[in-house]
């Protein structure tokens, strides 16, 4: 297996889109996410073996983690379909069909998936290079100029100003100055007013052309599909008031930020250990690291260019906003559709290759069963569940991606790093899965601010310690 083929589970469209979205939003974790997206899989490639021997429990316990990653990738395809006007159900069916391709073409030599992944990465890199050429600035200059803006405002050519735009999802907009918002379509608008220290919630039924005047500190809750128009020259509502705050985001309280950062590192590195098999050949060995580097940098540069050229895209931004909606705003009209198509093809290629890589891991987990067709059946069930979930719900792909990574860290990576004894490892996997589910439920209710990355920070060490202790007894 070449390095490119080993890295295919990692080079999925969900990770690319989330890297771009975090860079665009100015998230405090964005630099760490980019660094981990490059370093984690390369560290996994360096280890000598793929881990301890597997037993029958591995498929049952670790399988849900692979299904979560497949779901996160399928959500990106469904979002892509929404942006280009394709029905959600049709997109989910297409995602399921593409994920089943490995069952049809897979064989003894699965390195073809690495070629598809390389094509996807190359497509994303070429697309952002064309966008950069249209903007006329290298990414570091675009970052510097975006970071120096004293305020992010709507310009006179913004779609939000000229004819209004529709929100892709329900969004709460917070305003820091007096702003007049005009309803383009009739609907119910919920206004949250701050009067001194008290909050008052009012609902207004507006017809097309009617407007609301919001004061500093007010917030407006807009439902998905609501079409509104903003004033030119006014600050863009949201958590990023200026380029300075985008480039130097304020982190939360230090202890909480430290926990989140360590949890993110444990989650991502552990998932890489669980997903990325060590490269057994030197053929194209340099191709894997180069593909990972280009993959992560392409996502980060997309976010930088989007903030420089079209900061108003941050209003109700989705996971693919920076990738899909930026080219029509900066590229000549006759070239923009071609670049959007190139991005779509790149995402489809990355999805197909990542599905193949996840299928390889599912197939490895099913080896101890020695039953013909079991791996195919299990993969078919995982694909069906992921496609159905992508069709029926629209959670944040980043959250689903982290849940899948954290689950694999707790059930595969942590026990494998502690011991190679099958019995000890099985008990550690059970402990990791149990603690992961319990911690997820408790943190969601008691401490949601800690985020999903804290779950693996709890379950992973428990799984590792349990495996280590059991290995000394058996």
C-alpha positions in Angstrom: 0.0 0.0 0.0 1.4 3.4 -1.0 1.4 6.4 1.3 -1.4 8.0 -0.8 -3.6 5.0 -0.5 -2.9 4.8 3.3 -4.0 8.4 3.7 -7.3 8.2 1.8 -9.5 7.9 5.0 -7.9 11.2 6.2 -8.3 13.2 3.0 -12.1 13.5 3.1 -14.2 16.4 2.0 -15.5 17.0 5.6 -12.0 17.8 6.9 -11.2 20.1 3.9 -14.4 22.0 4.3 -14.0 22.4 8.0 -10.4 23.6 7.7 -11.7 26.3 5.3 -14.7 27.2 7.4 -12.5 27.6 10.6 -10.0 29.7 8.7 -12.8 31.9 7.3 -14.5 32.3 10.7 -11.3 33.3 12.5 -11.8 30.5 15.0 -9.1 30.6 17.7 -8.4 26.9 17.0 -7.9 27.4 13.3 -4.1 27.4 13.2 -4.0 24.3 15.4 -6.5 22.5 13.2 -4.4 23.2 10.1 -1.3 22.0 11.9 -3.0 18.8 13.1 -4.5 18.1 9.7 -0.9 17.9 8.4 1.0 16.4 11.3 -1.4 13.8 12.6 -1.5 11.5 9.6 2.2 11.9 8.9 2.9 10.7 12.5 0.7 7.8 11.9 2.6 6.9 8.8 5.8 6.7 10.7 4.9 3.9 13.0 6.1 0.5 12.2 3.0 -1.6 12.6 -0.7 -0.9 12.3 -1.3 -1.9 15.9 -2.3 -4.9 17.8 -4.0 -8.0 16.5 -7.8 -7.7 16.1 -10.5 -10.0 17.4 -14.2 -10.3 16.6 -15.2 -7.5 19.0 -13.2 -4.9 17.1 -15.8 -4.7 14.3 -18.7 -4.3 16.6 -17.1 -1.8 18.9 -15.1 0.4 16.4 -17.5 0.2 13.5 -19.7 3.1 14.6 -16.7 5.4 14.5 -16.2 4.7 10.9 -19.9 5.2 10.2 -19.7 8.7 11.9 -16.9 9.7 9.6 -18.8 8.5 6.6 -21.8 10.5 7.8 -19.7 13.7 8.1 -18.4 13.3 4.6 -21.9 12.6 3.2 -23.1 15.8 4.9 -20.6 17.8 2.7 -22.0 16.2 -0.5 -25.6 17.0 0.6 -24.5 20.6 1.3 -22.8 20.9 -2.1 -26.0 19.6 -3.7 -28.1 22.3 -1.8 -25.8 25.1 -3.0 -26.2 24.0 -6.7 -29.9 23.3 -6.4 -30.1 19.5 -6.3 -32.7 17.8 -4.1 -31.4 16.6 -0.7 -32.8 13.1 -1.1 -31.1 12.7 -4.5 -27.8 13.9 -3.1 -28.0 11.5 -0.2 -28.7 8.6 -2.6 -25.8 9.7 -4.7 -23.5 9.8 -1.6 -24.6 6.3 -0.7 -24.0 5.0 -4.2 -20.5 6.5 -4.4 -19.6 5.0 -1.0 -20.5 1.6 -2.3 -18.1 1.8 -5.3 -15.2 0.1 -3.3 -17.4 -3.0 -3.1 -17.6 -3.1 -6.9 -14.0 -2.3 -7.9 -12.0 -3.2 -4.8 -9.5 -6.0 -5.2 -6.1 -7.2 -4.1 -4.6 -3.9 -5.2 -6.5 -1.0 -3.7 -4.0 1.7 -4.5 -6.3 3.2 -7.2 -8.0 5.1 -4.3 -4.7 7.0 -3.7 -4.8 8.2 -7.3 -8.4 9.4 -6.9 -7.5 11.2 -3.7 -4.5 12.9 -5.4 -6.8 14.1 -8.2 -9.2 15.5 -5.6 -6.4 17.4 -3.8 -5.0 18.6 -7.1 -8.4 19.9 -8.1 -8.9 21.8 -4.9 -5.4 23.3 -5.2 -5.8 24.3 -8.8 -9.2 25.9 -8.0 -7.8 28.0 -5.2 -4.8 29.0 -7.4 -7.2 30.3 -10.0 -9.2 32.2 -7.4 -5.9 33.7 -6.1 -4.9 34.7 -9.6 -8.3 36.4 -10.1 -7.9 38.3 -6.8 -4.3 39.2 -7.8 -2.8 38.7 -4.4 -0.8 35.8 -2.7 -2.5 34.4 0.4 -0.1 36.0 2.8 -0.8 39.5 1.4 -4.5 38.8 1.4 -4.2 37.8 5.1 -2.3 40.9 6.0 -4.8 43.2 4.3 -7.8 41.4 5.7 -6.3 41.5 9.2 -5.6 45.3 9.0 -9.3 46.3 8.4 -10.6 48.3 11.3 -14.2 47.1 10.5 -15.9 44.5 8.3 -18.7 46.3 6.5 -21.1 45.6 3.7 -19.9 47.2 0.5 -22.2 48.6 -2.1 -21.8 45.6 -4.5 -22.7 43.0 -1.9 -25.6 40.8 -2.7 -26.9 41.4 0.8 -27.2 45.1 -0.1 -28.2 45.1 -3.7 -31.1 42.6 -3.8 -30.9 40.7 -0.5 -30.0 37.1 0.1 -31.5 34.0 1.7 -30.2 32.4 4.9 -29.2 28.8 4.3 -29.9 27.9 8.0 -31.5 29.4 11.1 -29.1 32.1 12.3 -29.0 34.6 15.2 -27.4 37.9 14.2 -26.0 40.3 16.8 -25.6 44.0 16.0 -23.1 46.4 17.4 -24.5 49.6 15.8 -27.9 50.9 14.6 -28.9 48.9 11.5 -31.9 48.9 9.3 -32.8 45.4 8.1 -35.3 45.1 5.3 -37.4 41.9 4.7 -37.3 40.9 1.0 -39.8 38.1 1.6 -42.7 38.1 4.0 -42.3 36.2 7.2 -42.0 36.2 11.0 -38.9 37.8 12.5 -37.9 37.4 16.1 -36.2 40.4 17.6 -34.2 40.2 20.8 -33.9 43.6 22.4 -31.6 44.6 25.2 -33.1 47.2 27.5 -30.5 47.9 30.2 -29.8 44.6 31.8 -33.1 43.0 30.7 -33.8 41.1 27.5 -37.1 41.4 25.6 -38.2 39.0 22.8 -40.7 40.3 20.2 -42.0 38.8 17.1 -42.7 40.9 14.1 -44.7 39.9 11.0 -43.2 41.7 8.1 -44.2 41.9 4.4 -41.7 42.2 1.6 -40.2 45.7 1.7 -40.9 46.4 5.4 -37.9 47.0 7.7 -36.7 46.6 11.3 -34.4 49.0 13.0 -32.0 47.4 15.4 -29.9 49.1 18.1 -26.5 48.2 19.4 -26.8 45.0 21.5 -30.0 43.8 19.8 -30.1 40.4 18.0 -32.3 39.1 15.2 -33.3 35.5 14.9 -33.8 34.5 11.2 -35.2 31.2 10.1 -33.7 29.2 7.3 -34.8 30.6 3.9 -35.5 34.1 5.2 -34.4 36.7 2.6 -33.2 40.0 4.0 -31.3 43.1 2.9 -28.8 45.1 4.9 -27.5 48.7 4.6 -24.3 49.5 2.8 -21.4 50.7 4.9 -22.7 49.1 8.0 -20.8 46.5 10.1 -21.5 42.9 9.1 -23.4 41.4 12.1 -21.7 38.5 13.8 -18.9 37.6 16.1 -16.1 39.2 13.9 -16.4 43.0 14.0 -13.0 43.7 12.4 -10.1 42.2 10.6 -8.0 42.5 13.8 -10.5 40.4 15.7 -10.5 37.8 12.9 -6.7 37.5 12.8 -6.3 37.6 16.6 -9.4 36.0 18.0 -9.9 36.1 21.7 -9.7 32.7 23.2 -12.0 31.7 26.0 -10.9 31.3 29.7 -7.4 29.8 29.8 -8.2 26.6 31.6 -11.1 25.8 29.3 -9.1 26.8 26.2 -6.3 24.5 27.3 -8.6 21.6 27.9 -10.2 22.1 24.5 -6.8 22.4 22.8 -5.4 19.3 24.4 -8.6 17.4 23.7 -8.5 18.4 20.0 -4.9 17.1 19.7 -5.7 13.8 21.4 -8.9 13.4 19.3 -7.2 14.1 15.9 -3.9 12.3 16.5 -5.7 9.3 17.9 -8.0 9.1 15.0 -5.0 9.3 12.6 -3.4 6.4 14.4 -6.7 4.4 14.0 -7.3 5.3 10.4 -3.9 5.7 8.6 -2.1 2.4 7.9 1.7 2.6 7.8 3.1 2.8 4.3 4.6 -0.7 3.4 6.2 0.4 0.1 8.4 3.3 -0.9 6.6 3.9 -4.1 5.4 7.4 -4.3 6.3 7.7 -0.6 6.8 11.5 -1.0 3.3 11.8 -2.6 1.5 11.2 0.6 3.1 14.0 2.7 2.8 16.4 -0.3 -0.9 15.5 -0.7 -1.6 16.1 3.0 0.3 19.4 3.0 -1.5 20.6 -0.2 -4.8 19.4 1.2 -4.6 21.4 4.5 -3.1 24.5 2.9 -5.8 24.6 0.2 -8.5 24.7 2.9 -6.7 27.4 4.9 -6.1 29.6 1.9 -9.7 29.3 0.8 -10.7 30.7 4.2 -8.2 33.5 3.9 -9.3 34.6 0.4 -12.9 34.4 1.4 -12.4 36.8 4.3 -10.4 39.2 2.2 -12.6 39.3 -0.8 -16.1 38.7 0.6 -16.4 39.0 4.4 -20.1 39.3 4.1 -20.3 35.6 3.2 -19.9 35.1 7.0 -23.6 35.9 7.4 -25.2 32.5 7.9 -22.1 30.8 6.6 -22.2 27.0 6.0 -19.4 24.5 5.8 -18.9 25.1 2.0 -19.5 28.8 1.9 -15.8 29.7 1.4 -15.3 27.0 -1.2 -18.4 27.3 -3.4 -19.7 30.8 -3.1 -16.4 32.7 -3.4 -15.5 32.1 -7.0 -18.6 33.7 -8.6 -17.8 36.9 -6.6 -14.1 37.3 -7.7 -13.7 35.4 -11.0 -15.0 36.6 -14.4 -18.5 35.5 -15.1 -17.7 33.1 -17.9 -15.0 31.3 -15.8 -16.7 31.1 -12.4 -19.0 28.2 -13.3 -16.0 26.1 -14.4 -14.2 26.7 -11.1 -17.3 25.8 -9.1 -17.6 22.6 -11.2 -13.9 21.9 -10.6 -14.5 22.3 -6.8 -17.5 20.0 -7.0 -15.5 17.3 -8.9 -12.7 17.6 -6.4 -15.1 17.1 -3.4 -16.6 14.1 -5.2 -13.2 12.6 -5.8 -12.1 13.1 -2.2 -15.4 11.6 -1.0 -15.0 8.5 -3.2 -11.4 8.0 -2.1 -12.2 8.5 1.6 -15.0 6.1 1.4 -12.6 3.5 -0.1 -10.2 4.1 2.7 -12.9 3.8 5.4 -14.0 0.6 3.7 -10.5 -0.8 3.9 -10.5 -0.2 7.7 -13.9 -1.8 8.0 -12.7 -4.8 6.0 -9.6 -5.1 8.3 -11.9 -5.1 11.4 -14.0 -7.9 9.9 -11.0 -10.2 9.2 -11.2 -12.1 12.5 -14.7 -13.2 11.7 -13.5 -15.3 8.8 -17.0 -15.1 7.2 -17.3 -14.4 3.6 -19.4 -11.3 2.8 -19.6 -10.0 6.4 -17.4 -7.0 5.7 -19.5 -6.1 2.7 -22.7 -6.5 4.7 -21.4 -4.3 7.5 -20.2 -1.7 5.1 -23.5 -1.7 3.4 -25.3 -1.1 6.7 -22.9 1.8 7.6 -23.4 3.4 4.2 -27.2 3.1 4.4 -27.2 4.7 7.9 -24.9 7.5 6.9 -26.8 8.4 3.8 -30.1 8.3 5.7 -28.7 10.5 8.4 -27.4 13.0 5.9 -30.8 13.1 4.2 -32.8 13.5 7.4 -30.7 15.9 9.4 -28.3 18.8 9.0 -25.9 18.8 12.0 -22.6 20.6 11.9 -20.2 18.3 10.0 -17.3 19.4 12.2 -19.1 18.1 15.3 -19.9 14.7 13.6 -16.3 14.5 12.4 -14.9 15.1 15.9 -17.3 12.5 17.4 -16.1 9.9 14.9 -12.5 10.8 15.5 -12.9 10.8 19.2 -14.7 7.4 19.2 -11.9 5.8 17.1 -9.3 7.3 19.5 -11.1 5.8 22.5 -11.9 2.4 21.0 -9.0 1.7 18.6 -5.9 3.9 19.1 -5.8 4.1 22.9 -6.1 0.3 23.5 -3.7 -0.5 20.7 -1.1 1.8 22.1 -1.4 0.2 25.5 -1.0 -3.5 24.7 -1.0 -6.0 21.9 -2.8 -8.7 24.0 -6.2 -9.4 22.4 -8.1 -9.9 25.6 -6.7 -6.8 27.3 -7.3 -4.8 24.2 -10.9 -6.0 23.9 -11.7 -5.0 27.5 -10.0 -1.6 26.8 -12.1 -1.1 23.7 -15.3 -1.8 25.7 -14.2 0.6 28.4 -13.4 3.3 25.9 -16.7 3.0 24.1 -18.7 3.0 27.3 -16.9 6.0 28.8 -17.1 7.8 25.5 -20.9 7.5 25.3 -21.4 8.4 29.0 -19.0 11.4 28.8 -20.8 12.6 25.7 -24.1 12.5 27.4 -22.9 14.2 30.6 -20.9 16.9 28.9 -23.7 17.8 26.6 -25.9 18.5 29.6 -23.5 19.7 32.3 -20.6 21.3 30.4 -21.4 21.9 26.8 -18.8 24.7 26.6 -16.0 22.2 26.8 -16.9 20.9 23.4 -16.8 17.4 21.9 -13.0 17.3 21.9 -13.1 16.8 25.7 -14.9 13.5 25.3 -11.9 11.7 23.9 -9.7 13.4 26.5 -11.7 11.5 29.1 -12.5 8.2 27.4 -9.1 7.8 25.7 -6.9 7.7 28.9 -9.5 5.4 30.6 -9.3 2.9 27.6 -5.5 3.1 27.6 -5.2 2.6 31.4 -7.8 -0.2 31.4 -6.0 -2.1 28.6 -2.6 -1.6 30.3 -3.9 -3.0 33.7 -5.6 -5.9 32.1 -2.5 -6.8 30.1 -0.7 -7.4 33.3 -3.3 -9.7 34.7 -4.0 -11.9 31.7 
